[in-house]
Amino acid sequence: MSLFFDKVIRLNIGGKRFDTHKSTLMKFDGYFKKFLQTPGSSLVDPIFVDRSPTYFDIVLNFMRKGRADLPETLKDLKMLLGEAEYYELTELCDDCKREISRLDIGIESEPFYEIIPEPSVVARNNNNTIPNNVVEVGTLSGVAQKIKDNIRSSLVNLKLLFDSQEPPEFDHQKFIMSIVIMILLLKLIFLILFIVLVVFTLHILFTNSCIFGKHSDSLMLICNLPYNVKFYNSSQTSNNFTPPIIL
């Protein structure tokens, strides 16, 4: 897009005004690109950001050129790193961390062969032995310091490696889908339990009805028994009389 047609964006960073093109703010994925892609962002003029304007010149130049002239002091580098993290400029954060690591562990030190001090000269006895009250020092201190610096440098680089690995983003869509699936499974379980309960109830009712039907004839016979049995006096009995048998 030609700069003639590129929209000029006005920024208010902590009360200080900055003007730049929209294409500059859209170069890197971060705070400004997300804001400008939000519906209605074109109505905001100027865009106010409640941050210190002290280091925003460096931040803006980085977005323009893709590189920046970093501060020379450790304090300013850490402050700039905080601003770069706020604006979500990953490349600028990495540059600041590398420079902080370099200044913190002193990579630009003297070469290895120059930091080993000369052996100290101590008084010796006539038999070329060192007296008990004299200690010869200085021959291995430089080597020990170099080993210490190398270990420290390795630990710092390892820390930067872990810091550069961003944590996995939370997937809201997958989370919602898992909740929906769990709800459907619970509904299915309740439906199955309900069907089992209904079938069991019907089975009990059917079994009871069969038992009642099987003994209904006997029940009716027992109920009608008083009306069907005839009683005879003792005077009416004879040798040929057979009492009724109730089945």
C-alpha positions as CSV (number, residue, x, y, z in Angstrom):
1,M,0.0,0.0,0.0
2,S,1.3,3.4,-0.9
3,L,2.2,5.7,2.0
4,F,0.0,8.4,0.4
5,F,-3.1,6.3,1.1
6,D,-1.8,4.9,4.4
7,K,-3.8,6.2,7.3
8,V,-2.0,8.2,10.0
9,I,-2.7,7.0,13.5
10,R,-2.3,9.3,16.4
11,L,-1.2,7.7,19.7
12,N,-1.3,9.1,23.2
13,I,1.3,7.2,25.3
14,G,1.1,8.3,28.9
15,G,0.2,11.9,27.8
16,K,2.8,12.2,25.0
17,R,1.7,12.2,21.4
18,F,3.1,10.0,18.7
19,D,2.1,9.9,15.0
20,T,2.7,6.9,12.8
21,H,1.2,5.1,9.9
22,K,-1.3,2.3,10.3
23,S,0.9,-0.1,8.3
24,T,3.7,0.4,10.9
25,L,1.4,-0.7,13.7
26,M,0.2,-3.7,11.7
27,K,3.6,-5.1,10.9
28,F,4.0,-7.2,14.1
29,D,1.5,-9.4,15.9
30,G,0.9,-7.7,19.2
31,Y,-1.0,-5.1,21.1
32,F,-1.6,-2.6,18.3
33,K,-2.5,-5.1,15.6
34,K,-5.1,-6.7,17.8
35,F,-6.5,-3.3,18.7
36,L,-6.7,-2.1,15.1
37,Q,-8.4,-5.3,14.0
38,T,-11.2,-4.8,16.6
39,P,-14.4,-3.5,15.1
40,G,-14.9,0.2,16.0
41,S,-11.2,0.9,16.6
42,S,-11.2,3.4,13.7
43,L,-13.4,5.7,15.8
44,V,-10.8,6.0,18.5
45,D,-8.7,9.1,17.9
46,P,-6.1,9.3,19.4
47,I,-5.4,5.9,20.8
48,F,-4.6,6.3,24.4
49,V,-2.2,3.8,26.1
50,D,-1.6,4.2,29.9
51,R,2.1,3.4,29.7
52,S,5.3,5.4,30.2
53,P,6.4,7.2,27.0
54,T,10.1,7.1,28.0
55,Y,10.9,3.9,26.0
56,F,8.2,4.1,23.4
57,D,10.5,5.8,20.9
58,I,12.6,2.6,20.8
59,V,9.4,0.5,20.6
60,L,8.1,2.6,17.7
61,N,11.4,2.5,15.8
62,F,11.5,-1.3,16.2
63,M,8.0,-1.5,14.6
64,R,9.2,0.7,11.8
65,K,12.5,-0.9,10.9
66,G,12.3,-4.4,12.6
67,R,15.3,-3.6,14.8
68,A,16.1,-1.1,17.5
69,D,19.1,0.6,19.1
70,L,19.0,-0.9,22.6
71,P,20.0,1.0,25.7
72,E,23.5,0.4,27.1
73,T,22.6,0.0,30.8
74,L,21.1,-3.1,32.4
75,K,18.4,-1.0,34.2
76,D,17.2,0.6,30.9
77,L,17.2,-2.8,29.2
78,K,15.0,-4.3,31.9
79,M,12.6,-1.4,31.6
80,L,12.5,-1.7,27.9
81,L,11.8,-5.4,28.2
82,G,8.8,-4.7,30.4
83,E,7.4,-2.4,27.7
84,A,8.1,-4.9,24.9
85,E,6.3,-7.6,26.9
86,Y,3.3,-5.3,27.4
87,Y,3.1,-4.5,23.6
88,E,3.6,-8.2,22.9
89,L,6.6,-7.7,20.6
90,T,8.2,-11.1,20.8
91,E,11.3,-10.3,18.7
92,L,12.1,-7.1,20.7
93,C,11.7,-9.2,23.9
94,D,14.2,-11.7,22.6
95,D,16.7,-8.9,21.7
96,C,16.4,-7.4,25.2
97,K,16.9,-10.8,26.9
98,R,20.0,-11.5,24.9
99,E,21.5,-8.1,25.7
100,I,20.6,-8.4,29.4
101,S,22.3,-11.8,29.5
102,R,25.4,-10.5,27.8
103,L,25.7,-7.6,30.2
104,D,24.8,-9.6,33.3
105,I,27.4,-12.4,32.8
106,G,30.1,-10.2,31.1
107,I,30.6,-12.1,27.9
108,E,33.0,-9.5,26.6
109,S,35.7,-10.3,29.2
110,E,39.3,-10.9,28.7
111,P,40.5,-14.0,26.8
112,F,41.1,-17.2,28.8
113,Y,44.9,-17.1,28.6
114,E,45.0,-13.5,29.9
115,I,42.9,-14.0,33.0
116,I,45.2,-16.5,34.6
117,P,47.4,-14.5,36.9
118,E,51.1,-15.2,37.1
119,P,52.2,-17.5,39.9
120,S,53.1,-15.5,43.0
121,V,56.6,-15.4,44.2
122,V,56.9,-16.6,47.8
123,A,59.8,-17.0,50.1
124,R,61.4,-20.4,50.1
125,N,63.8,-22.2,52.4
126,N,67.2,-23.2,51.5
127,N,66.0,-26.7,50.5
128,N,63.6,-25.1,48.0
129,T,60.5,-25.8,50.1
130,I,57.8,-23.4,51.1
131,P,57.5,-22.6,54.8
132,N,54.5,-23.8,56.7
133,N,53.2,-20.3,57.4
134,V,53.3,-19.3,53.7
135,V,50.6,-20.3,51.1
136,E,51.2,-20.1,47.4
137,V,48.2,-18.6,45.7
138,G,47.1,-17.4,42.3
139,T,47.9,-20.2,40.0
140,L,44.4,-21.8,39.8
141,S,42.1,-18.9,40.7
142,G,41.7,-17.7,37.1
143,V,40.7,-21.2,35.9
144,A,38.2,-21.6,38.7
145,Q,36.7,-18.2,37.9
146,K,36.4,-19.1,34.2
147,I,34.7,-22.4,35.1
148,K,32.3,-20.5,37.3
149,D,31.5,-18.0,34.5
150,N,30.9,-20.8,32.0
151,I,28.5,-22.5,34.4
152,R,26.7,-19.3,35.0
153,S,26.4,-18.6,31.3
154,S,25.0,-22.0,30.7
155,L,22.4,-21.6,33.4
156,V,21.4,-18.2,32.0
157,N,21.1,-19.5,28.4
158,L,19.0,-22.4,29.7
159,K,16.7,-20.0,31.5
160,L,16.3,-17.9,28.4
161,L,15.5,-21.1,26.4
162,F,12.6,-21.9,28.8
163,D,11.4,-18.3,29.0
164,S,11.2,-18.2,25.2
165,Q,8.9,-21.2,25.1
166,E,5.4,-19.8,25.3
167,P,2.8,-21.8,27.2
168,P,0.0,-23.5,25.2
169,E,-3.0,-21.3,24.6
170,F,-6.2,-22.2,26.2
171,D,-8.6,-23.5,23.6
172,H,-12.1,-22.3,24.6
173,Q,-13.8,-24.1,21.7
174,K,-12.5,-27.5,22.8
175,F,-13.4,-26.8,26.4
176,I,-17.0,-25.9,25.5
177,M,-17.2,-29.0,23.3
178,S,-16.0,-31.3,26.1
179,I,-18.6,-29.8,28.4
180,V,-21.4,-30.4,25.8
181,I,-20.3,-34.0,25.3
182,M,-20.3,-34.6,29.1
183,I,-23.8,-33.2,29.4
184,L,-25.0,-35.4,26.5
185,L,-23.4,-38.5,28.1
186,L,-25.1,-37.7,31.4
187,K,-28.5,-37.3,29.7
188,L,-27.9,-40.7,27.9
189,I,-27.1,-42.4,31.2
190,F,-30.2,-41.0,32.9
191,L,-32.3,-42.1,29.9
192,I,-31.0,-45.6,30.1
193,L,-31.7,-45.7,33.9
194,F,-35.2,-44.5,33.3
195,I,-35.9,-47.1,30.7
196,V,-34.5,-49.9,32.9
197,L,-36.7,-48.6,35.8
198,V,-39.8,-48.6,33.6
199,V,-39.1,-52.1,32.3
200,F,-38.5,-53.4,35.8
201,T,-41.8,-51.9,37.0
202,L,-43.8,-53.4,34.1
203,H,-42.2,-56.8,34.8
204,I,-43.3,-56.7,38.4
205,L,-46.8,-55.6,37.5
206,F,-47.1,-58.3,34.8
207,T,-45.8,-61.0,37.2
208,N,-48.4,-60.0,39.9
209,S,-51.2,-60.0,37.3
210,C,-50.3,-63.6,36.2
211,I,-50.3,-64.8,39.8
212,F,-53.7,-63.2,40.5
213,G,-55.2,-64.8,37.3
214,K,-53.8,-68.2,38.1
215,H,-55.6,-68.3,41.5
216,S,-58.7,-66.4,40.6
217,D,-60.8,-69.7,40.1
218,S,-59.9,-70.9,43.5
219,L,-60.7,-67.6,45.0
220,M,-64.1,-67.5,43.4
221,L,-64.8,-71.1,44.6
222,I,-63.9,-70.1,48.1
223,C,-66.1,-67.0,47.9
224,N,-69.1,-69.0,46.6
225,L,-68.7,-71.9,48.9
226,P,-71.1,-70.8,51.6
227,Y,-73.9,-70.5,49.1
228,N,-73.4,-73.8,47.3
229,V,-72.9,-76.2,50.3
230,K,-76.1,-77.8,51.7
231,F,-76.3,-78.9,55.3
232,Y,-78.3,-81.9,56.5
233,N,-79.8,-82.7,59.8
234,S,-78.6,-85.8,61.6
235,S,-82.0,-87.3,61.4
236,Q,-81.9,-87.1,57.6
237,T,-78.7,-89.0,57.3
238,S,-78.7,-92.6,56.3
239,N,-76.2,-95.2,55.6
240,N,-76.2,-94.3,51.9
241,F,-75.5,-90.6,52.6
242,T,-72.2,-89.4,51.4
243,P,-71.1,-85.9,52.7
244,P,-70.1,-83.4,50.1
245,I,-66.4,-83.2,49.3
246,I,-65.0,-79.7,49.0
247,L,-62.2,-79.5,46.6
